[in-house]
Amino acid sequence: MKSITTLLFPSLISALSLLFTSCGSSPGSVMDDMISEMSAMTTILEGIESQEDFDAAKDDLEASQARLKELGEQLGESDATDEEKMELSQEYGPKMLQAALELGNASVKAAEFGFTLDPPNSTF
């Protein structure tokens, strides 16, 4: 099994890089949605104790990953000033990092049943 650092690094870099890409008209709400989606995935993953659990949760997990990518694209499609990007980074960076770490930890456990965590698209 890969170390947690190896599994988390691409996801963390991608999640944090979203903070430095362009942001939408309501970047705070998009960031909140991303954090909420990551928390929801973590909850699902923490409930996986068997292959049957994973198979039952697979569609929900795929939908959550698709939603995260969609949210990342929303951030990338709008413009923000460097100052706005810095404010987003300061306000949401620690929350995003914590959510990503929790998601990564839960992903490691579910990996034995076939789960893979796709990093969000980024332009970083």
N, C-alpha and C positions, 0 to 999 in steps of 0.2 A: 504494500500500500504506500502511496506517495505520502510524503510528509505534508502536514497541514500548510506549511509555508509555500510549498510548491503548488498546491491546489488553490490557495487563496491569492497568491501574488497577482496573477493576471486579472482576476476579478476585482481586487482592490484597486489596482492601477486604473482599470477601466472605469470603475465607479468614481474614483476621485478625479479622473480626467474629465468626466462629465461636468464637474464643477467649473472647469476652465474652458469649456466649449461655450458657444453662444447659448443664451437663455431666452425662454419664451416670454410672452407678455405677463405671465404670472409664474415666474420661476420658483418662487417659494412653494406654491401649491403643487407644482410638478415634483419638486424635491420631496415634499411631504408624501406625495403619492408613491414615489419610488421607495422611500423608507418604509411606508406601510406595506407595500407589495413584498418587499424583502422580508419583513417581519411575518407576513402571512405565509410565505414560502417556508420560513424557518419553522413555524408552527406545524405545517404539514410534514416537513422532513423529520421533525422530532417525534412524530407519531408513527413513523415507519419502523416496525420491528421485524417484518418478514417480507418475503418476496410477494406474498399476496397483498400486504399493505401497500407496497410500492406499486404493484400493478393497479390497484384501486385508485391510487393518488396520482398516477402518471399524467392523466389528462389535465388535472388541476395544476400540476407542476409545469407542464408545457405551456398552459395558458398564462401562468404567472411569468414565466420567462419571456413569452411573447409580449406581455404587457410592459415588462421592464425595458425591453428593447424599444417598444413604441414610445415610452416616456423619455428614453434617452434621445430618440430622434426628435421629439418635441423640443427638447433643450437645444439640440444642434441646429434646428431650423430657424431660430430667432436670433436677433442681435442683442448684445448687451455691451455696455462699456466695460473697460478694464476695472473701473471702480465697482460696478455692479457684480462682476465676477468675483472680485475680492470679498465683497460683502457676503455673497453666497457661500464662498469657501469658508469664511470664518463662522457663519451661522450654521451651515449644514454639514460641513466637513466632518466634525466629530460624530454627529449623529449617523451620517452615511457610513463612516468607517466602522462604527459599532455594529450597525445593521449588517454590513458586509462580513464582519468577523463572525457574528452569530450565524449568519447564513452559511458561511464557509464551514464552520464547525459542524453544523447539522448535515451539510452535504457530505462530509467525510464519512459519517456513519451510514448514510443512504447509498454511498458509492458501491458498497458491497452487493447491493441489489440492482445495480445498473444505472444509477442516477449520475448524470454529469451536469455540472453547472456551467452554462454558457455565459461568458462575459458579455456585457452589453457592448454594442458598437460604439466606437468613439472616434474622434478625429485627432486625438492627442498623439 
